[in-house]
Amino acid sequence: MKHAFPLLVCAPLLLAACVETVPMTPPDPMASCGADRLQYLVGRPGVVLDGMRFSQDVRVIPHGSAVTMDYSPNRLNIWLDRRDVIERVTCG
């Protein structure tokens, strides 16, 4: 019995070494609101948004505008440059 104790203590550690760990990839922050699927809009004029419908909250942000810092992962942000061309599509 004296020799079994170290084996009982070390057995879980030895078994844990045999388990294959799968690296977790962090979730894509652009996927939560669908911004990843709308990247084709970058470089297009902002007027293309007039005919589009979205299923979530959308915030169109003209160049130089003040925006609130509240983060909403399901909200779509569309950033316009000085010429009203879409420069970024992000979530938040």
CORUR-V261294 format. One record per backbone hydrogen bond with DSSP energy under -1.0 kcal/mol. NH is the residue of the N-H (numbers start at 0). CO is the residue of the C=O. E is the energy in kcal/mol with one decimal. If there is no record, write none. Layout:
NH/CO/E  NH/CO/E
//
This chain:
4/0/-1.0  7/3/-2.4  8/4/-2.0  9/5/-2.3  10/6/-2.0  13/9/-2.3  14/10/-2.6  15/11/-2.1  16/12/-1.3  17/14/-1.0  30/27/-1.6  35/29/-1.7  40/37/-2.0  41/38/-1.3  42/85/-3.3  43/40/-2.4  45/83/-3.3  47/44/-1.8  48/45/-1.7  49/46/-1.4  51/48/-1.4  58/75/-3.1  60/77/-3.3  64/61/-1.9  71/91/-1.2  74/71/-2.0  75/56/-2.8  76/89/-3.6  77/58/-2.8  78/87/-2.5  79/60/-2.8  80/84/-2.5  83/80/-1.9  85/43/-2.8  86/78/-2.9  87/78/-1.3  89/76/-2.6  91/74/-2.1
//
